[in-house]
Each structure stands twice: as C-alpha cells, then as structure tokens.
Amino acid sequence: MSERKSRLIKSHDAGERVFGSHFTMLVESRDLVVIADNVALYVVMKNHGPAMIVFSVQYGLEQKLVPGGLWATPVVGDLAVGTRNGEPALLEIEFLPKLK
C-alpha cells in the first residue's frame, strides 16, 4: 500500500490531489478509526463485505453499511469507519469535491 493511501487525510490535503481519490481498504476494527480529519467534501463508499461497516461522518452519529451496500454522503469534519463485530470487511472509497 502506498504511503499516501495509508495515512490520515487532513484538511490541508483536501485539495486537488484528494478529490477523485479512489482506493480500497480492509476494515477490521470494532472501534471507529478516523480516516479523514477536518474535511468538507463528499465520499462514496461501497462495502464489499463480508462484514457490516459502521461509519460516522458528522456529529458522531453512527450509520451502517451492509455488505454490497453503496452510500454517498457529505463529510463535514471527520470520517471514521469500523466494523460491527470487528470482523473484516473490504471498503471501497472515493472522495469528491463538495459543491459550493
């Protein structure tokens, strides 16, 4: 995995090089792990399973993404992901610019 895709995405990184960034990651943590910090953009996520993904995009509210599910949502602040029971799930993510 490249260094750019294995580190936390911060607000100063949310320039042209992050928009359109597309990658997959294996999520195995029961606890939510922050993967984007202090950003204002859109994210599209697809859960390739086998476990259910739990994520939080704003205000600390947790949402669930079932295996095979696709979700597009604005991110204001942090994006954190985990799995429901700590079981592995392959998550596909793409960041898109937030319209003004």
MIKEBA-322534 format. One record per atom (N, C-alpha, C, O): residue number from 1; residue in three letters; atom name; x negated, y, z negated. Coordinates in Angstrom, 2 decimals, m for minus. Layout:
BEGIN
NODE, NUM, ala, CA, X, Y, Z
...
//
This chain:
BEGIN
NODE, 1, met, N, m0.85, m1.17, 0.00
NODE, 1, met, CA, 0.00, 0.00, 0.00
NODE, 1, met, C, m0.89, 1.23, 0.00
NODE, 1, met, O, m1.88, 1.27, m0.73
NODE, 2, ser, N, m0.56, 2.21, 0.79
NODE, 2, ser, CA, m1.39, 3.40, 0.87
NODE, 2, ser, C, m1.25, 4.24, m0.39
NODE, 2, ser, O, m0.26, 4.14, m1.10
NODE, 3, glu, N, m2.26, 5.06, m0.66
NODE, 3, glu, CA, m2.23, 5.90, m1.85
NODE, 3, glu, C, m1.05, 6.85, m1.81
NODE, 3, glu, O, m0.42, 7.07, m2.84
NODE, 4, arg, N, m0.74, 7.42, m0.66
NODE, 4, arg, CA, 0.34, 8.39, m0.56
NODE, 4, arg, C, 1.67, 7.78, m0.95
NODE, 4, arg, O, 2.50, 8.45, m1.56
NODE, 5, lys, N, 1.89, 6.53, m0.61
NODE, 5, lys, CA, 3.17, 5.89, m0.90
NODE, 5, lys, C, 3.20, 5.26, m2.28
NODE, 5, lys, O, 4.26, 4.82, m2.71
NODE, 6, ser, N, 2.09, 5.21, m2.98
NODE, 6, ser, CA, 2.07, 4.58, m4.29
NODE, 6, ser, C, 2.03, 5.59, m5.42
NODE, 6, ser, O, 1.97, 5.20, m6.59
NODE, 7, arg, N, 2.08, 6.87, m5.10
NODE, 7, arg, CA, 2.02, 7.86, m6.17
NODE, 7, arg, C, 3.35, 8.60, m6.28
NODE, 7, arg, O, 4.17, 8.55, m5.37
NODE, 8, leu, N, 3.54, 9.26, m7.39
NODE, 8, leu, CA, 4.74, 10.04, m7.65
NODE, 8, leu, C, 4.84, 11.19, m6.66
NODE, 8, leu, O, 3.85, 11.86, m6.38
NODE, 9, ile, N, 6.03, 11.42, m6.13
NODE, 9, ile, CA, 6.26, 12.55, m5.23
NODE, 9, ile, C, 6.67, 13.74, m6.08
NODE, 9, ile, O, 7.66, 13.67, m6.81
NODE, 10, lys, N, 5.93, 14.82, m5.99
NODE, 10, lys, CA, 6.20, 16.01, m6.80
NODE, 10, lys, C, 6.76, 17.12, m5.93
NODE, 10, lys, O, 6.73, 17.02, m4.70
NODE, 11, ser, N, 7.26, 18.18, m6.56
NODE, 11, ser, CA, 7.91, 19.26, m5.82
NODE, 11, ser, C, 6.99, 19.89, m4.79
NODE, 11, ser, O, 7.45, 20.24, m3.70
NODE, 12, his, N, 5.71, 20.06, m5.09
NODE, 12, his, CA, 4.81, 20.69, m4.13
NODE, 12, his, C, 4.53, 19.77, m2.95
NODE, 12, his, O, 4.04, 20.23, m1.92
NODE, 13, asp, N, 4.83, 18.47, m3.08
NODE, 13, asp, CA, 4.67, 17.54, m1.97
NODE, 13, asp, C, 5.88, 17.53, m1.05
NODE, 13, asp, O, 5.81, 16.99, 0.05
NODE, 14, ala, N, 6.98, 18.12, m1.48
NODE, 14, ala, CA, 8.24, 18.04, m0.72
NODE, 14, ala, C, 8.24, 19.02, 0.43
NODE, 14, ala, O, 9.23, 19.72, 0.66
NODE, 15, gly, N, 7.16, 19.06, 1.15
NODE, 15, gly, CA, 7.05, 19.89, 2.34
NODE, 15, gly, C, 7.28, 19.04, 3.57
NODE, 15, gly, O, 7.94, 18.00, 3.49
NODE, 16, glu, N, 6.75, 19.45, 4.68
NODE, 16, glu, CA, 6.97, 18.75, 5.93
NODE, 16, glu, C, 6.52, 17.29, 5.89
NODE, 16, glu, O, 7.13, 16.44, 6.54
NODE, 17, arg, N, 5.47, 16.97, 5.16
NODE, 17, arg, CA, 4.96, 15.61, 5.22
NODE, 17, arg, C, 5.84, 14.60, 4.48
NODE, 17, arg, O, 5.78, 13.41, 4.78
NODE, 18, val, N, 6.67, 15.05, 3.52
NODE, 18, val, CA, 7.56, 14.12, 2.81
NODE, 18, val, C, 8.85, 13.94, 3.58
NODE, 18, val, O, 9.40, 12.84, 3.60
NODE, 19, phe, N, 9.36, 14.99, 4.22
NODE, 19, phe, CA, 10.60, 14.88, 4.97
NODE, 19, phe, C, 10.44, 13.83, 6.05
NODE, 19, phe, O, 9.48, 13.85, 6.82
NODE, 20, gly, N, 11.37, 12.93, 6.09
NODE, 20, gly, CA, 11.29, 11.87, 7.06
NODE, 20, gly, C, 10.41, 10.71, 6.61
NODE, 20, gly, O, 10.25, 9.73, 7.34
NODE, 21, ser, N, 9.83, 10.80, 5.39
NODE, 21, ser, CA, 9.03, 9.70, 4.88
NODE, 21, ser, C, 9.93, 8.49, 4.69
NODE, 21, ser, O, 11.00, 8.58, 4.11
NODE, 22, his, N, 9.47, 7.37, 5.19
NODE, 22, his, CA, 10.25, 6.15, 5.15
NODE, 22, his, C, 9.34, 5.05, 4.63
NODE, 22, his, O, 8.27, 4.81, 5.19
NODE, 23, phe, N, 9.77, 4.37, 3.57
NODE, 23, phe, CA, 8.96, 3.29, 3.03
NODE, 23, phe, C, 9.84, 2.31, 2.25
NODE, 23, phe, O, 10.99, 2.61, 1.96
NODE, 24, thr, N, 9.29, 1.17, 1.93
NODE, 24, thr, CA, 9.97, 0.20, 1.09
NODE, 24, thr, C, 9.14, m0.02, m0.16
NODE, 24, thr, O, 7.92, 0.16, m0.15
NODE, 25, met, N, 9.81, m0.40, m1.22
NODE, 25, met, CA, 9.11, m0.68, m2.47
NODE, 25, met, C, 9.82, m1.81, m3.20
NODE, 25, met, O, 11.04, m1.93, m3.12
NODE, 26, leu, N, 9.07, m2.61, m3.92
NODE, 26, leu, CA, 9.62, m3.66, m4.74
NODE, 26, leu, C, 9.89, m3.08, m6.11
NODE, 26, leu, O, 8.97, m2.61, m6.78
NODE, 27, val, N, 11.14, m3.12, m6.54
NODE, 27, val, CA, 11.54, m2.58, m7.84
NODE, 27, val, C, 11.73, m3.77, m8.77
NODE, 27, val, O, 12.53, m4.67, m8.48
NODE, 28, glu, N, 11.00, m3.78, m9.89
NODE, 28, glu, CA, 11.07, m4.90, m10.83
NODE, 28, glu, C, 11.29, m4.45, m12.27
NODE, 28, glu, O, 11.36, m5.29, m13.17
NODE, 29, ser, N, 11.39, m3.16, m12.50
NODE, 29, ser, CA, 11.50, m2.65, m13.86
NODE, 29, ser, C, 12.96, m2.49, m14.28
NODE, 29, ser, O, 13.77, m1.94, m13.54
NODE, 30, arg, N, 13.28, m2.97, m15.46
NODE, 30, arg, CA, 14.62, m2.77, m16.02
NODE, 30, arg, C, 14.80, m1.31, m16.40
NODE, 30, arg, O, 15.90, m0.76, m16.27
NODE, 31, asp, N, 13.73, m0.68, m16.87
NODE, 31, asp, CA, 13.76, 0.73, m17.22
NODE, 31, asp, C, 13.63, 1.56, m15.94
NODE, 31, asp, O, 12.92, 1.18, m15.01
NODE, 32, leu, N, 14.33, 2.70, m15.90
NODE, 32, leu, CA, 14.25, 3.57, m14.74
NODE, 32, leu, C, 12.85, 4.17, m14.65
NODE, 32, leu, O, 12.31, 4.66, m15.64
NODE, 33, val, N, 12.27, 4.12, m13.45
NODE, 33, val, CA, 10.94, 4.66, m13.19
NODE, 33, val, C, 11.10, 5.82, m12.22
NODE, 33, val, O, 11.71, 5.67, m11.16
NODE, 34, val, N, 10.56, 6.99, m12.57
NODE, 34, val, CA, 10.66, 8.18, m11.73
NODE, 34, val, C, 9.75, 8.01, m10.52
NODE, 34, val, O, 8.55, 7.77, m10.67
NODE, 35, ile, N, 10.33, 8.15, m9.31
NODE, 35, ile, CA, 9.52, 8.06, m8.10
NODE, 35, ile, C, 9.46, 9.39, m7.35
NODE, 35, ile, O, 8.64, 9.55, m6.44
NODE, 36, ala, N, 10.32, 10.35, m7.72
NODE, 36, ala, CA, 10.25, 11.70, m7.16
NODE, 36, ala, C, 10.56, 12.67, m8.29
NODE, 36, ala, O, 11.54, 12.50, m9.01
NODE, 37, asp, N, 9.73, 13.68, m8.43
NODE, 37, asp, CA, 9.81, 14.58, m9.57
NODE, 37, asp, C, 10.07, 16.01, m9.11
NODE, 37, asp, O, 9.32, 16.55, m8.29
NODE, 38, asn, N, 11.12, 16.63, m9.64
NODE, 38, asn, CA, 11.42, 18.04, m9.40
NODE, 38, asn, C, 11.52, 18.37, m7.91
NODE, 38, asn, O, 10.80, 19.23, m7.41
NODE, 39, val, N, 12.40, 17.67, m7.22
NODE, 39, val, CA, 12.60, 17.89, m5.79
NODE, 39, val, C, 14.04, 18.32, m5.52
NODE, 39, val, O, 14.93, 18.13, m6.35
NODE, 40, ala, N, 14.27, 18.89, m4.35
NODE, 40, ala, CA, 15.60, 19.24, m3.88
NODE, 40, ala, C, 15.66, 18.79, m2.41
NODE, 40, ala, O, 15.30, 19.55, m1.51
NODE, 41, leu, N, 16.12, 17.57, m2.19
NODE, 41, leu, CA, 16.20, 17.01, m0.85
NODE, 41, leu, C, 17.23, 15.90, m0.84
NODE, 41, leu, O, 17.85, 15.61, m1.86
NODE, 42, tyr, N, 17.41, 15.27, 0.31
NODE, 42, tyr, CA, 18.31, 14.13, 0.42
NODE, 42, tyr, C, 17.49, 12.85, 0.45
NODE, 42, tyr, O, 16.35, 12.83, 0.90
NODE, 43, val, N, 18.10, 11.78, m0.05
NODE, 43, val, CA, 17.46, 10.48, 0.01
NODE, 43, val, C, 18.49, 9.47, 0.53
NODE, 43, val, O, 19.66, 9.50, 0.17
NODE, 44, val, N, 18.00, 8.59, 1.40
NODE, 44, val, CA, 18.82, 7.48, 1.88
NODE, 44, val, C, 18.15, 6.22, 1.36
NODE, 44, val, O, 16.95, 6.01, 1.57
NODE, 45, met, N, 18.92, 5.37, 0.67
NODE, 45, met, CA, 18.38, 4.15, 0.08
NODE, 45, met, C, 19.18, 2.94, 0.55
NODE, 45, met, O, 20.41, 3.00, 0.64
NODE, 46, lys, N, 18.48, 1.86, 0.85
NODE, 46, lys, CA, 19.13, 0.59, 1.18
NODE, 46, lys, C, 18.53, m0.48, 0.30
NODE, 46, lys, O, 17.31, m0.64, 0.24
NODE, 47, asn, N, 19.39, m1.22, m0.37
NODE, 47, asn, CA, 18.96, m2.30, m1.25
NODE, 47, asn, C, 18.97, m3.60, m0.45
NODE, 47, asn, O, 20.02, m4.08, m0.03
NODE, 48, his, N, 17.78, m4.17, m0.26
NODE, 48, his, CA, 17.66, m5.44, 0.46
NODE, 48, his, C, 17.73, m6.63, m0.48
NODE, 48, his, O, 17.58, m7.78, m0.05
NODE, 49, gly, N, 17.96, m6.37, m1.78
NODE, 49, gly, CA, 18.19, m7.44, m2.75
NODE, 49, gly, C, 16.93, m8.18, m3.16
NODE, 49, gly, O, 15.83, m7.80, m2.76
NODE, 50, pro, N, 17.07, m9.20, m3.93
NODE, 50, pro, CA, 18.31, m9.86, m4.29
NODE, 50, pro, C, 19.02, m9.24, m5.49
NODE, 50, pro, O, 20.20, m9.52, m5.71
NODE, 51, ala, N, 18.35, m8.41, m6.28
NODE, 51, ala, CA, 18.97, m7.85, m7.49
NODE, 51, ala, C, 19.69, m6.54, m7.20
NODE, 51, ala, O, 19.53, m5.94, m6.14
NODE, 52, met, N, 20.49, m6.10, m8.17
NODE, 52, met, CA, 21.18, m4.82, m8.08
NODE, 52, met, C, 20.23, m3.70, m8.50
NODE, 52, met, O, 19.52, m3.84, m9.50
NODE, 53, ile, N, 20.21, m2.60, m7.75
NODE, 53, ile, CA, 19.39, m1.43, m8.07
NODE, 53, ile, C, 20.21, m0.47, m8.93
NODE, 53, ile, O, 21.40, m0.26, m8.67
NODE, 54, val, N, 19.58, 0.10, m9.94
NODE, 54, val, CA, 20.17, 1.16, m10.74
NODE, 54, val, C, 19.33, 2.40, m10.47
NODE, 54, val, O, 18.10, 2.33, m10.50
NODE, 55, phe, N, 19.99, 3.55, m10.21
NODE, 55, phe, CA, 19.23, 4.76, m9.94
NODE, 55, phe, C, 19.90, 5.97, m10.55
NODE, 55, phe, O, 21.09, 5.96, m10.85
NODE, 56, ser, N, 19.10, 7.00, m10.74
NODE, 56, ser, CA, 19.57, 8.26, m11.29
NODE, 56, ser, C, 18.98, 9.37, m10.44
NODE, 56, ser, O, 17.77, 9.44, m10.26
NODE, 57, val, N, 19.85, 10.27, m9.90
NODE, 57, val, CA, 19.36, 11.34, m9.04
NODE, 57, val, C, 19.54, 12.71, m9.65
NODE, 57, val, O, 18.85, 13.65, m9.26
NODE, 58, gln, N, 20.45, 12.86, m10.60
NODE, 58, gln, CA, 20.60, 14.15, m11.27
NODE, 58, gln, C, 21.43, 13.98, m12.54
NODE, 58, gln, O, 22.30, 13.11, m12.62
NODE, 59, tyr, N, 21.16, 14.82, m13.51
NODE, 59, tyr, CA, 21.89, 14.87, m14.78
NODE, 59, tyr, C, 21.81, 13.56, m15.57
NODE, 59, tyr, O, 22.60, 13.37, m16.50
NODE, 60, gly, N, 20.89, 12.66, m15.23
NODE, 60, gly, CA, 20.72, 11.43, m15.99
NODE, 60, gly, C, 21.83, 10.40, m15.81
NODE, 60, gly, O, 21.83, 9.39, m16.51
NODE, 61, leu, N, 22.76, 10.63, m14.89
NODE, 61, leu, CA, 23.84, 9.67, m14.66
NODE, 61, leu, C, 23.32, 8.51, m13.83
NODE, 61, leu, O, 22.74, 8.71, m12.76
NODE, 62, glu, N, 23.53, 7.29, m14.31
NODE, 62, glu, CA, 23.07, 6.11, m13.59
NODE, 62, glu, C, 24.13, 5.64, m12.62
NODE, 62, glu, O, 25.32, 5.63, m12.93
NODE, 63, gln, N, 23.69, 5.25, m11.43
NODE, 63, gln, CA, 24.56, 4.69, m10.41
NODE, 63, gln, C, 23.98, 3.36, m9.99
NODE, 63, gln, O, 22.79, 3.09, m10.19
NODE, 64, lys, N, 24.82, 2.52, m9.40
NODE, 64, lys, CA, 24.38, 1.19, m8.99
NODE, 64, lys, C, 24.45, 1.05, m7.48
NODE, 64, lys, O, 25.32, 1.63, m6.83
NODE, 65, leu, N, 23.52, 0.28, m6.94
NODE, 65, leu, CA, 23.47, m0.02, m5.51
NODE, 65, leu, C, 23.35, m1.53, m5.36
NODE, 65, leu, O, 22.31, m2.11, m5.67
NODE, 66, val, N, 24.42, m2.16, m4.88
NODE, 66, val, CA, 24.46, m3.61, m4.77
NODE, 66, val, C, 23.55, m4.09, m3.63
NODE, 66, val, O, 23.23, m3.31, m2.74
NODE, 67, pro, N, 23.13, m5.35, m3.66
NODE, 67, pro, CA, 22.34, m5.89, m2.55
NODE, 67, pro, C, 23.09, m5.73, m1.23
NODE, 67, pro, O, 24.27, m6.05, m1.13
NODE, 68, gly, N, 22.38, m5.23, m0.23
NODE, 68, gly, CA, 22.99, m4.96, 1.07
NODE, 68, gly, C, 23.60, m3.58, 1.16
NODE, 68, gly, O, 24.01, m3.15, 2.24
NODE, 69, gly, N, 23.68, m2.87, 0.03
NODE, 69, gly, CA, 24.30, m1.54, m0.01
NODE, 69, gly, C, 23.39, m0.46, 0.54
NODE, 69, gly, O, 22.17, m0.54, 0.45
NODE, 70, leu, N, 24.02, 0.57, 1.11
NODE, 70, leu, CA, 23.33, 1.74, 1.65
NODE, 70, leu, C, 23.92, 2.97, 0.99
NODE, 70, leu, O, 25.14, 3.07, 0.86
NODE, 71, trp, N, 23.07, 3.90, 0.56
NODE, 71, trp, CA, 23.54, 5.08, m0.15
NODE, 71, trp, C, 22.74, 6.29, 0.30
NODE, 71, trp, O, 21.51, 6.24, 0.37
NODE, 72, ala, N, 23.43, 7.38, 0.61
NODE, 72, ala, CA, 22.78, 8.66, 0.94
NODE, 72, ala, C, 23.27, 9.68, m0.07
NODE, 72, ala, O, 24.48, 9.79, m0.30
NODE, 73, thr, N, 22.35, 10.42, m0.66
NODE, 73, thr, CA, 22.73, 11.35, m1.71
NODE, 73, thr, C, 21.71, 12.48, m1.83
NODE, 73, thr, O, 20.53, 12.28, m1.54
NODE, 74, pro, N, 22.16, 13.67, m2.26
NODE, 74, pro, CA, 21.17, 14.71, m2.55
NODE, 74, pro, C, 20.46, 14.40, m3.87
NODE, 74, pro, O, 21.05, 13.83, m4.78
NODE, 75, val, N, 19.21, 14.78, m3.94
NODE, 75, val, CA, 18.44, 14.65, m5.18
NODE, 75, val, C, 18.11, 16.05, m5.64
NODE, 75, val, O, 17.49, 16.83, m4.91
NODE, 76, val, N, 18.51, 16.38, m6.85
NODE, 76, val, CA, 18.18, 17.67, m7.45
NODE, 76, val, C, 17.48, 17.34, m8.76
NODE, 76, val, O, 18.11, 16.91, m9.72
NODE, 77, gly, N, 16.18, 17.55, m8.79
NODE, 77, gly, CA, 15.41, 17.20, m9.97
NODE, 77, gly, C, 14.61, 15.94, m9.71
NODE, 77, gly, O, 13.73, 15.92, m8.85
NODE, 78, asp, N, 14.93, 14.87, m10.46
NODE, 78, asp, CA, 14.16, 13.64, m10.38
NODE, 78, asp, C, 14.97, 12.52, m9.72
NODE, 78, asp, O, 16.20, 12.51, m9.77
NODE, 79, leu, N, 14.26, 11.60, m9.10
NODE, 79, leu, CA, 14.85, 10.36, m8.60
NODE, 79, leu, C, 14.17, 9.23, m9.35
NODE, 79, leu, O, 12.95, 9.07, m9.29
NODE, 80, ala, N, 14.97, 8.45, m10.07
NODE, 80, ala, CA, 14.45, 7.32, m10.83
NODE, 80, ala, C, 15.18, 6.06, m10.42
NODE, 80, ala, O, 16.39, 6.09, m10.19
NODE, 81, val, N, 14.45, 4.95, m10.32
NODE, 81, val, CA, 15.05, 3.68, m9.92
NODE, 81, val, C, 14.60, 2.56, m10.85
NODE, 81, val, O, 13.54, 2.63, m11.46
NODE, 82, gly, N, 15.43, 1.56, m10.95
NODE, 82, gly, CA, 15.14, 0.35, m11.71
NODE, 82, gly, C, 16.08, m0.74, m11.23
NODE, 82, gly, O, 16.83, m0.53, m10.28
NODE, 83, thr, N, 16.03, m1.90, m11.87
NODE, 83, thr, CA, 16.98, m2.95, m11.53
NODE, 83, thr, C, 17.83, m3.26, m12.76
NODE, 83, thr, O, 17.45, m2.94, m13.89
NODE, 84, arg, N, 18.94, m3.87, m12.51
NODE, 84, arg, CA, 19.90, m4.09, m13.59
NODE, 84, arg, C, 19.33, m4.97, m14.70
NODE, 84, arg, O, 19.48, m4.63, m15.88
NODE, 85, asn, N, 18.70, m6.08, m14.38
NODE, 85, asn, CA, 18.20, m7.00, m15.39
NODE, 85, asn, C, 16.69, m7.21, m15.31
NODE, 85, asn, O, 16.17, m8.17, m15.88
NODE, 86, gly, N, 15.99, m6.32, m14.62
NODE, 86, gly, CA, 14.55, m6.49, m14.47
NODE, 86, gly, C, 14.19, m7.51, m13.40
NODE, 86, gly, O, 13.02, m7.87, m13.27
NODE, 87, glu, N, 15.18, m7.97, m12.64
NODE, 87, glu, CA, 14.93, m8.89, m11.54
NODE, 87, glu, C, 14.44, m8.09, m10.34
NODE, 87, glu, O, 14.76, m6.91, m10.23
NODE, 88, pro, N, 13.67, m8.69, m9.44
NODE, 88, pro, CA, 13.12, m7.94, m8.30
NODE, 88, pro, C, 14.17, m7.60, m7.25
NODE, 88, pro, O, 15.10, m8.37, m6.99
NODE, 89, ala, N, 13.99, m6.44, m6.64
NODE, 89, ala, CA, 14.83, m6.01, m5.52
NODE, 89, ala, C, 13.95, m5.18, m4.58
NODE, 89, ala, O, 13.14, m4.37, m5.03
NODE, 90, leu, N, 14.12, m5.39, m3.29
NODE, 90, leu, CA, 13.39, m4.63, m2.29
NODE, 90, leu, C, 14.23, m3.42, m1.91
NODE, 90, leu, O, 15.35, m3.57, m1.43
NODE, 91, leu, N, 13.70, m2.23, m2.11
NODE, 91, leu, CA, 14.41, m0.98, m1.86
NODE, 91, leu, C, 13.76, m0.23, m0.71
NODE, 91, leu, O, 12.56, 0.02, m0.73
NODE, 92, glu, N, 14.54, 0.12, 0.28
NODE, 92, glu, CA, 14.09, 0.90, 1.42
NODE, 92, glu, C, 14.54, 2.34, 1.19
NODE, 92, glu, O, 15.71, 2.58, 0.88
NODE, 93, ile, N, 13.63, 3.30, 1.34
NODE, 93, ile, CA, 13.91, 4.71, 1.03
NODE, 93, ile, C, 13.47, 5.61, 2.18
NODE, 93, ile, O, 12.44, 5.36, 2.82
NODE, 94, glu, N, 14.26, 6.64, 2.43
NODE, 94, glu, CA, 13.84, 7.69, 3.37
NODE, 94, glu, C, 14.24, 9.04, 2.78
NODE, 94, glu, O, 15.38, 9.22, 2.34
NODE, 95, phe, N, 13.31, 9.98, 2.77
NODE, 95, phe, CA, 13.57, 11.33, 2.29
NODE, 95, phe, C, 13.85, 12.23, 3.47
NODE, 95, phe, O, 13.15, 12.17, 4.49
NODE, 96, leu, N, 14.88, 13.08, 3.35
NODE, 96, leu, CA, 15.29, 14.00, 4.40
NODE, 96, leu, C, 15.39, 15.41, 3.82
NODE, 96, leu, O, 15.64, 15.55, 2.62
NODE, 97, pro, N, 15.19, 16.45, 4.63
NODE, 97, pro, CA, 15.28, 17.82, 4.11
NODE, 97, pro, C, 16.69, 18.17, 3.67
NODE, 97, pro, O, 17.67, 17.71, 4.26
NODE, 98, lys, N, 16.78, 18.98, 2.65
NODE, 98, lys, CA, 18.08, 19.45, 2.18
NODE, 98, lys, C, 18.43, 20.69, 2.99
NODE, 98, lys, O, 17.62, 21.61, 3.12
NODE, 99, leu, N, 19.64, 20.72, 3.55
NODE, 99, leu, CA, 20.06, 21.87, 4.35
NODE, 99, leu, C, 20.32, 23.05, 3.46
NODE, 99, leu, O, 20.77, 22.89, 2.32
NODE, 100, lys, N, 20.04, 24.25, 3.96
NODE, 100, lys, CA, 20.25, 25.47, 3.18
NODE, 100, lys, C, 21.61, 26.04, 3.45
NODE, 100, lys, O, 21.97, 27.06, 2.88
//
